[in-house]
Amino acid sequence: MKTHFASLVAFVLTAGSVSARTVFSAIAVDGVEQGHGIAVRVPTTNNPVTDISSPSIICNTDFIQPVSSAVASVPAGGVVSAEFHHTPAGYIGPDPADPLDPTNKGPVIAYLASIPDATQTDVSGLKWFKIFEDGLNPQTHQWGSDHLFNSGGFANVTIPSCIEAGQYLLRVESISLSSATSYPGAQFFLSCAQLEVTGGGKASPATVSFPGAYTPTTPGITANIYGDSTYTVPGEL
Ligand SMILES: *[C@@H]1O[C@H](CO)[C@@H](O)[C@H](O)[C@H]1NC(C)=O
């Protein structure tokens, strides 16, 4: 009996500890895999960022060393697939919480920022513009996180054809809103990819700063995923 009880407790604890945690650790460019950690700044843990005023909200922190010195070339108008998995190691086999725990709902959002050198360490002061968002579809009740789960961790982001050629960081985040009825509570899982956009045009989209784009009162930073039937994705598109 005692043994059974102990294993029951262990089972319940294990089941309860399945977490939303996820890490964006690789990209594909127009369907071509670049390799794990190539041209992506991969954090060493899958811990969430929860402080939206912290520099970690820019590109995360505490990266696997050495950080990739690769810059992935992408034609303007091309598709970059941001690949999320449960741990920083990427896909390591069947795992009910890969790419993330499907019970943890929330949006997936991507921003670009022009940068002199996509491999430079300093990411402060960049001007970000949103190029992708996947929040809550009120018809299907599916979240961006559901699409991420169903796609095996791929968030496919089209690089606008109108932006200027040059080096950029691509910031992609999966936000878990399971404990987000008040701030702090939302959990941000994000990384930045290092890109060289070729071709392109002359557009200069309106931009925001990180930190700054999100505040505790920005719509979508708090949410009740168990009650709300609509959701506003944070940040302007
Ligand atoms: C996303 O891109 C990957 C390749 O990078 C591809 O295998 C997958 O089919 C794409 N998913 C969608 C929904 O287009």
The ligand as an ORCA input file, in Angstrom:
! r2SCAN-3c Opt
* xyz 0 1
  C       6.705     25.659    -41.553
  O       7.985     25.515    -42.117
  C       8.478     24.184    -42.090
  C       9.856     24.156    -42.710
  O      10.631     25.186    -42.334
  C       7.572     23.264    -42.884
  O       8.031     21.942    -42.725
  C       6.153     23.376    -42.371
  O       5.299     22.652    -43.213
  C       5.698     24.826    -42.322
  N       4.392     24.884    -41.704
  C       3.387     25.547    -42.245
  C       2.099     25.510    -41.487
  O       3.491     26.158    -43.283
*
